[in-house]
Amino acid sequence: MRVVVVGATGNVGTALLSALHREPRVTSVLGMARRLPDRDAAPYRHAEWAPVDIGAENSDEAVIAELAEAFRGADAVVHLAWLVQPRRERNLLRRTNVEGTRRVAEAVARAGVQHLVAASSVAAYSPVGTNVPQREDWPTGGIPTSYYSVDKAAQERVLDEIEAAHPDLTVARLRPALTFQGGAAQSVARYFLGPLVPVQLLRYGRPPVVPLPAGIRAQAVHADDAADAYRRVVVEGARGAFNVAADDVLSGRDLARIIGHGRLVEVPPAVARGALAAAYDGHLTRTDPGWLDMAMTVPLLDCTRIRSELGWAPRRTAAEAVEELLGGMAIGQGLRSATLHPATARPAGSSVVPLRHRGKVRIPDSLDRHLLGLYLSDHFTGATAGLERMEYMTRSYRDTPFHAELAEATEQLRGERELYRDLLDRLGVARHPHRQMAAWLGEKAGRLKLNGRVVRRSPMSAVFDAEFMRAAVAAKIGGWQTLRRQADEMGLDPEQLDELVDLARRQTEMLDRFHEYARERAFRTGRALGTFDEV
């Protein structure tokens, strides 16, 4: 069977790719996300990929048509894409989470796919005043003070409407508890805590005292176990709602023992909420008080249905899932997608482009050694500045649809710079290190634009960055073409130089699309580059 996973680069999506890869009944998987992952890394290399932005400001018809085309021929579509930040841009969240779900569902029906599996949440449930676990028939009215819960409840209404309008479509919705894994640790810290919360201190030890709201209790599930639940629903063609959680329910004392040394200080919930609200209003944390309201009032989950009907059982406890998450936070653990990237970016692999040649590489007597040497040294200097800027763009624009392409281009530029280094060494041409230092300083100074922003990146910066790199790549093409003209005399492989010119033109095409994306948002109110997360 063929499965499409929308939002395949996030916490559950990444785990689900691994689960589907191990499932013999699944013959192919199409992963879809706004920012594509490192397609050479596991588990992403096991899927085909297509970019999609379900919250795009295009018309509904345009997005639905694009999705339907991608869904055609699939046996099931799993919808995991969800926006959790930027919390303060409420319209953007609603457009992606609720209207995005509607777009996916309409596209599933239009494409003739028989099975839609959607990621709901325990957050969709209405408040409860008891610790008795509830089954799937508990009302899904959400927690009014939690934007995440309100959107999950609204998503449930969208799925109800789709089921009513398309009775032949099998719709399943999974309502998992908090879902954790070590590979998602840095993304949890980034999206919920922010840079001012020093989670790295966990590597040196746990806090001696843990303050928590009195009466708090929590369920959790490991991402691998959640993924197994989705896999079972997909391959069995199941319909309806399924609660998903590990067996153990964590009390405040349990959490204190996992987070610290077991010393719990119970804080009145109202005091804890006030402190969290003050921290959020002061931009000290990215978690608003609605998350605490949700934690204190959602029901515990009774998972009898998925166990009895699909044979699902968790292999990890909730305590183990939380412990793994905390261990990952201590080291900034992540995976090879834009959503889950670790604290310190790692290169995608070897980026060195080997220099191909025919015989000895040399500067023949027919060419001016001094002038050609200066020319090549200047291009090496330009490659240094271009690589610096592209690395900066890759870091700065993680939250755009172009992050994967920017990261890939960065590795390509790194390899091209090494090729120039190798060429200069073989020709015995000086690199002029002072020029590289000047290029490095000049590139840094070039980021200081009078754009009205001092400590924050202006939306206009993306436009300038794209224009800078387009000019740099155009100059690079000229360099490769010059060497191509002299390839036979210099002992170089002309086919390699043709390949490098073609690669640079593809880089230009990508930068043209990035420039179009940036300029559409740079000068309009309410048009942010955005931050997207997949479940």
ZATOR-778041 format. One line per 3 residues: for each residue x, y, z of C-alpha. Coordinates in steps of 0.2 Angstrom, whole numbers, plus 5000, padded with zeros to 4 digits. Layout:
# residues N
X Y Z; ...
//
This chain:
# residues 535
5000 5000 5000; 5005 5018 4997; 5004 5030 5011
5006 5049 5011; 5012 5058 5027; 5008 5077 5028
5020 5084 5041; 5032 5070 5040; 5047 5079 5047
5041 5082 5065; 5041 5072 5081; 5028 5059 5077
5030 5061 5058; 5049 5056 5059; 5045 5041 5070
5031 5036 5059; 5042 5035 5044; 5053 5023 5053
5038 5012 5058; 5031 5012 5040; 5048 5008 5033
5048 4992 5044; 5030 4988 5039; 5030 4975 5025
5012 4979 5019; 5018 4997 5015; 5026 4998 4998
5029 5016 4996; 5028 5032 5007; 5027 5050 5001
5033 5063 5014; 5026 5081 5013; 5032 5096 5023
5034 5114 5021; 5053 5112 5024; 5061 5097 5017
5073 5087 5028; 5090 5080 5024; 5084 5067 5012
5101 5057 5014; 5098 5054 5032; 5087 5040 5040
5073 5039 5041; 5070 5052 5028; 5079 5043 5015
5066 5029 5015; 5052 5041 5008; 5049 5051 4992
5047 5070 4996; 5036 5084 4990; 5035 5102 4998
5018 5108 5003; 5012 5123 5014; 4994 5119 5020
4993 5136 5028; 4998 5145 5012; 4989 5162 5008
4985 5155 4991; 4966 5152 4988; 4959 5136 4995
4956 5129 4978; 4975 5131 4973; 4981 5122 4989
4968 5108 4988; 4972 5105 4969; 4990 5104 4973
4987 5092 4988; 4975 5081 4978; 4987 5079 4964
5000 5073 4977; 4987 5061 4985; 4982 5053 4969
4985 5034 4970; 4987 5033 4989; 4979 5021 5000
4980 5032 5015; 4984 5050 5020; 4991 5053 5038
4989 5071 5042; 5001 5077 5056; 5006 5095 5051
5002 5107 5065; 5008 5125 5069; 5012 5128 5088
5022 5144 5085; 5022 5159 5083; 5009 5159 5097
5006 5178 5095; 5001 5177 5077; 4984 5169 5080
4977 5171 5062; 4992 5161 5055; 4989 5147 5068
4971 5146 5064; 4974 5146 5045; 4986 5132 5046
4979 5121 5060; 4960 5122 5056; 4959 5128 5038
4974 5117 5034; 4966 5102 5040; 4950 5106 5030
4961 5108 5014; 4970 5091 5017; 4953 5082 5020
4945 5090 5005; 4960 5085 4994; 4959 5067 5001
4941 5066 4996; 4944 5074 4979; 4959 5062 4975
4948 5047 4979; 4959 5041 4994; 4949 5029 5005
4957 5032 5022; 4961 5049 5031; 4971 5047 5048
4972 5064 5057; 4982 5069 5072; 4970 5075 5086
4976 5076 5104; 4970 5074 5122; 4969 5093 5121
4953 5092 5111; 4944 5085 5126; 4933 5096 5137
4938 5099 5155; 4935 5086 5168; 4935 5086 5187
4940 5069 5190; 4955 5057 5189; 4944 5043 5182
4951 5039 5164; 4939 5044 5150; 4936 5034 5134
4934 5042 5116; 4916 5047 5119; 4921 5061 5131
4916 5078 5123; 4928 5087 5112; 4925 5105 5117
4943 5109 5121; 4950 5120 5135; 4944 5138 5131
4959 5147 5138; 4972 5136 5127; 4974 5141 5109
4981 5124 5105; 4966 5115 5113; 4954 5127 5105
4961 5123 5088; 4962 5104 5091; 4943 5105 5096
4940 5115 5080; 4949 5102 5070; 4938 5088 5077
4923 5098 5070; 4931 5099 5053; 4933 5080 5053
4915 5078 5058; 4910 5088 5043; 4921 5079 5031
4914 5062 5037; 4896 5068 5035; 4899 5075 5018
4909 5060 5012; 4901 5044 5020; 4912 5032 5010
4928 5040 5017; 4935 5031 5032; 4941 5044 5044
4952 5040 5060; 4958 5052 5073; 4971 5048 5086
4971 5058 5102; 4988 5055 5110; 4994 5061 5127
5010 5072 5127; 5022 5064 5115; 5041 5064 5118
5057 5057 5111; 5075 5061 5113; 5076 5066 5095
5063 5080 5098; 5072 5087 5113; 5079 5103 5106
5063 5107 5096; 5053 5106 5112; 5066 5117 5121
5065 5129 5106; 5046 5130 5103; 5041 5130 5121
5055 5136 5132; 5065 5148 5122; 5083 5154 5123
5082 5161 5140; 5078 5145 5149; 5095 5136 5152
5091 5118 5148; 5109 5114 5145; 5112 5115 5163
5104 5098 5164; 5120 5090 5158; 5128 5096 5174
5115 5089 5186; 5097 5090 5190; 5088 5104 5201
5088 5100 5219; 5070 5106 5221; 5056 5105 5208
5041 5118 5210; 5025 5111 5202; 5007 5116 5203
4998 5106 5217; 4987 5092 5210; 4996 5091 5193
4995 5074 5184; 5001 5069 5167; 5001 5056 5154
5014 5054 5140; 5018 5042 5126; 5035 5039 5118
5035 5045 5099; 5039 5027 5094; 5024 5020 5102
5013 5034 5095; 5020 5030 5078; 5016 5011 5081
4998 5017 5085; 4997 5026 5068; 5004 5012 5059
4991 5000 5065; 4977 5012 5061; 4984 5014 5043
4987 4996 5039; 4970 4990 5047; 4960 5003 5039
4953 5008 5056; 4940 5022 5058; 4935 5033 5073
4944 5040 5088; 4958 5031 5097; 4966 5037 5114
4985 5034 5115; 4995 5035 5131; 5007 5024 5141
5000 5015 5156; 5008 5025 5170; 5000 5042 5176
5014 5054 5183; 5010 5063 5198; 5019 5079 5204
5030 5068 5215; 5034 5057 5200; 5039 5072 5190
5050 5079 5203; 5059 5062 5204; 5062 5062 5185
5066 5080 5183; 5076 5082 5199; 5080 5073 5215
5062 5070 5221; 5060 5086 5231; 5043 5093 5226
5037 5110 5231; 5018 5111 5228; 5013 5128 5222
4995 5134 5222; 4989 5133 5204; 4983 5151 5203
5001 5156 5209; 5009 5145 5196; 4998 5152 5182
5001 5170 5187; 5020 5167 5187; 5019 5158 5170
5008 5173 5163; 5021 5185 5169; 5035 5176 5161
5026 5174 5145; 5021 5192 5144; 5039 5197 5148
5045 5186 5133; 5055 5175 5145; 5046 5159 5140
5036 5154 5124; 5024 5144 5135; 5008 5154 5138
4997 5150 5153; 4984 5141 5142; 4996 5126 5142
4995 5125 5161; 4976 5126 5160; 4976 5112 5148
4988 5101 5159; 4977 5104 5175; 4960 5100 5167
4961 5088 5152; 4955 5070 5156; 4966 5055 5159
4965 5044 5144; 4957 5026 5144; 4966 5017 5130
4955 5001 5130; 4949 5003 5112; 4966 5004 5103
4972 4989 5114; 4958 4978 5111; 4954 4982 5093
4971 4984 5086; 4982 4975 5098; 4993 4991 5102
5003 4991 5118; 5016 5004 5123; 5034 4998 5125
5040 5013 5135; 5033 5020 5150; 5028 5039 5152
5042 5041 5164; 5055 5034 5152; 5048 5045 5138
5050 5061 5149; 5068 5055 5155; 5073 5053 5137
5067 5070 5133; 5076 5078 5148; 5092 5069 5143
5091 5075 5125; 5088 5093 5131; 5104 5092 5141
5114 5089 5125; 5103 5099 5113; 5098 5082 5104
5089 5083 5087; 5087 5075 5070; 5090 5080 5052
5075 5090 5048; 5072 5108 5050; 5059 5105 5063
5069 5094 5074; 5087 5101 5071; 5099 5099 5085
5106 5114 5095; 5122 5113 5084; 5120 5111 5066
5129 5096 5058; 5134 5095 5040; 5125 5084 5029
5140 5073 5025; 5156 5076 5015; 5155 5092 5005
5171 5090 4996; 5170 5090 4977; 5185 5081 4970
5195 5090 4957; 5195 5080 4941; 5209 5082 4929
5217 5075 4913; 5236 5074 4916; 5245 5087 4926
5236 5103 4931; 5246 5118 4926; 5246 5135 4920
5253 5134 4902; 5266 5147 4895; 5252 5153 4884
5243 5161 4899; 5249 5175 4910; 5253 5166 4927
5252 5182 4937; 5235 5188 4931; 5227 5171 4931
5233 5167 4948; 5226 5184 4955; 5210 5180 4946
5208 5162 4954; 5213 5169 4971; 5200 5182 4970
5187 5169 4965; 5193 5159 4980; 5190 5174 4991
5173 5176 4983; 5169 5158 4987; 5174 5162 5005
5162 5177 5007; 5148 5167 4998; 5149 5152 5009
5149 5163 5024; 5133 5172 5018; 5124 5155 5013
5128 5148 5030; 5121 5163 5038; 5105 5162 5028
5103 5143 5032; 5104 5147 5050; 5092 5163 5049
5079 5155 5038; 5076 5139 5046; 5057 5143 5047
5054 5145 5029; 5050 5133 5015; 5068 5135 5009
5078 5129 5023; 5082 5112 5016; 5087 5119 4999
5097 5133 5008; 5106 5119 5018; 5109 5109 5003
5116 5124 4993; 5128 5128 5008; 5135 5111 5007
5138 5113 4988; 5146 5130 4991; 5157 5122 5004
5163 5109 4992; 5166 5122 4978; 5177 5132 4990
5187 5116 4993; 5189 5113 4975; 5196 5130 4972
5208 5127 4987; 5214 5111 4979; 5216 5120 4962
5226 5134 4969; 5237 5121 4978; 5240 5111 4963
5244 5126 4952; 5256 5133 4966; 5245 5149 4967
5245 5160 4983; 5229 5161 4992; 5232 5178 4999
5225 5175 5017; 5223 5193 5020; 5210 5194 5006
5200 5180 5014; 5200 5189 5030; 5195 5205 5022
5181 5195 5013; 5175 5187 5029; 5175 5204 5038
5166 5212 5023; 5153 5199 5022; 5149 5202 5041
5148 5221 5038; 5137 5218 5024; 5124 5211 5036
5123 5228 5045; 5109 5236 5034; 5099 5251 5039
5083 5242 5039; 5075 5249 5055; 5080 5234 5066
5094 5233 5077; 5093 5217 5087; 5080 5208 5076
5081 5202 5059; 5070 5213 5047; 5059 5204 5034
5069 5215 5021; 5085 5206 5026; 5079 5191 5016
5077 5201 5001; 5095 5208 5002; 5102 5191 5006
5094 5183 4991; 5101 5198 4980; 5118 5196 4987
5119 5178 4984; 5112 5179 4966; 5126 5191 4962
5139 5180 4970; 5133 5165 4960; 5132 5174 4944
5151 5179 4947; 5154 5161 4951; 5147 5155 4934
5159 5167 4926; 5173 5159 4935; 5169 5142 4930
5166 5147 4912; 5183 5155 4911; 5191 5139 4917
5181 5129 4905; 5188 5140 4891; 5206 5135 4896
5202 5118 4902; 5212 5108 4889; 5227 5119 4891
5227 5118 4910; 5223 5099 4911; 5206 5101 4919
5191 5091 4915; 5179 5101 4905; 5164 5090 4909
5166 5094 4928; 5166 5113 4924; 5150 5111 4914
5143 5102 4928; 5148 5116 4940; 5140 5129 4929
5124 5119 4928; 5124 5117 4947; 5126 5136 4949
5112 5139 4938; 5101 5128 4948; 5107 5138 4964
5102 5154 4955; 5084 5146 4951; 5082 5142 4969
5088 5160 4975; 5076 5167 4962; 5061 5158 4971
5068 5162 4988; 5069 5181 4982; 5051 5180 4976
5045 5172 4993; 5054 5185 5003; 5049 5201 4993
5031 5195 4994; 5032 5196 5013; 5045 5210 5016
5035 5225 5013; 5017 5220 5018; 5009 5221 5035
5004 5204 5043; 5015 5194 5031; 5029 5185 5042
5041 5172 5036; 5033 5161 5049; 5038 5146 5060
5030 5129 5056; 5030 5113 5066; 5025 5096 5062
5018 5084 5075
//
